[in-house]
Amino acid sequence: MALKHAVLAALASEEGSGYELSKRFDVSVANFWPASQQQVYRELDRLEQDELVKARAVRQDKRPDKRVFRITPAGRGELAAFIRATTKPTVIRDDLLVKVACVDESNSGEIAAAVSGRLEASREKLAAYEQIRAALLNGDSERHFLAAGPGRAEFGPYLALRRGIAFEKGNIRWAREVLSALE
């Protein structure tokens, strides 16, 4: 998958400026496809050159004008082709796993410190995801939220967010197991 598909997906339901799109990324796809604001802006420029998105200038009082992007029919076609394409299994590339695989008596303390750092980062990320989840649900039950189905604009991002939550819970469980084994 390329960043272009994540950007097209973020624009599929609603147009937005580069800044708005970056913020949308933070609450929708960042749990599985992180991108900096600069990367999003560069990708929007490429997508516009490829005519997959179209920009329009929006005048603003007391601020510089902004460009608002929308997906074009060609962009929707690209996104549809991506959706139809075979999905490859995820490959784990994690430097912490390389470190853990090298654990021995001489470095177990350093490995434990690295795992503890990951544990804390995963706890923080999980807390952020849970806040996003609460905001998306907006007081609604998950069951009721999901019953609305794909017609709800936040349905897909919510399903992806659930995977991010499960991923961080798995990281936390694994880190605790490793730390216990190292003790």
C-alpha positions, 0 to 999 in steps of 0.5 A: 500500500502506498500513502496515496491510497490512505490519502484517497481513502481519507478524502473519499467521504469528505473534502479537506485541506492538507491540515484538515486531512492531517488531523483526520489522519490522526483520528482515523488511519494513523493507528495503521498508516502513520504519516507526518503533515509534510508527507500528507502535503507532498502526497496531495501535490503528487495526487493533484499532478496525477489528477487523482485529487483536485484542489480549489482555493478557499479565501480566509479572513485573517489567514492565508488562503487555503487549498481544499482537496477533493477526490476526482473520478480517477481517484475513486477509480484508483481507490476502487482498484486498490480495494479490489487488489489482493491484500498481502499478509502483514510482515512484522519489522520490529527492531525490538523483536531483534533485540529480544531475540538476542537476549542473554545474561549480559544484556537482559537488563537493557532488553528489559528497559527497551521492552518497558519503554515499548510497554509504556508507549503502547499504554499511551497509544492505547489510551489515545485510541480509547479517547478517539473511540469514545469521541467516535461513539459519542455516548452511543453503545458500540452495538448501536454504532455498528448497527448503522453499518457502512452508511455511517461516515465513521464506520470504516475508520471505527473498524480500523481503530478497533484493530489498532486497539487490539494491536496495542492490547496485544503489545501490552500483553506481550511486553508484560510476558517478556518482562515476567520471563526476564525477571 
